[in-house]
Amino acid sequence: MAEETQLVVFKLKTGDVVCEYGVPITKVQEIIPMATPTRLPQVPDFVEGIINLRGKIIPIIDLKKRFAMSASEVTSESRSVVVEVDGQTVGIIVDEVSEVLRLSNDSIEPPPAVIGGITAEYLTGVGKLDDRLLILLDMDKVFNDSEKAELLKVGA
């Protein structure tokens, strides 16, 4: 039996283009409705602010801004996916969380050099699921070292 990876699948939309991304469920702590973050001065552009998640202050990241896409518009479908990035808890804004699924490792291809502005260093692969392609993200590599240091200051 082929090994499987369990993924949380979410969508980022730009105009009529919808891209589906997946992160390993082991990196996801929870999925929460979008709360309005408290803005902070002098933080990277993709940091929308901070929220209080049951007594813990966490930074909220607009993943679309991080990937040089248009800024997220918050809708009733928008969610914050609370993930762990190198041991730090961070909320990422996504347009919609669509499902949790198991994907056979045989269905995962190595990433191409560049996908829509996202360099391959962030990617663990591309999952093939029927007529869909899932871009699989490595959350520990989505931010460079200086950005991670900034996030640590924000969440401190």
Phi, psi and omega in degrees: 000133182289144176290152182236156173242130177266128188235146165266124184254131178224165183243143168238128185245136172229107184062234180270357183269126178241122176249139178255135181237154176226141172233145179302137182299337178294340179270346185264124178273318178191169178236124184234154174298154181295126172255154177282116181286152173279122183289150178234146177280155172053050173239161177306151184306324184280354176274113182281338181148205181230156172228161175261110180254095181050049176089354178250129179275122179233144175286147176249125185250134172270102185298327179295319177295321181298326180267016178059036173258178177293155181298152180288139170259125182283127177234181178293341179272344183297145179219159167256121175264116182273115185236166174255128177239108182048047176084357179252139178276129182220143173260133177246133180279127175232156182286330181192137170263122187264323184187169167245129183218164174255131181237126178298135179299337175293340181268005182253123179261153173298151183287146171290169185301317180218136174232114174047042177089350180266120181286155185298340181297334179278345191258144172261343179161185176236122180270135178256122182224101185053242182261015182250151171242130178250126177274117185266121186262144170260100187299331180290343182248001180293330180246140177281175186299319181291325177293321176298321178298318177298317180297322178299320178295319182294318184274001183287000000 
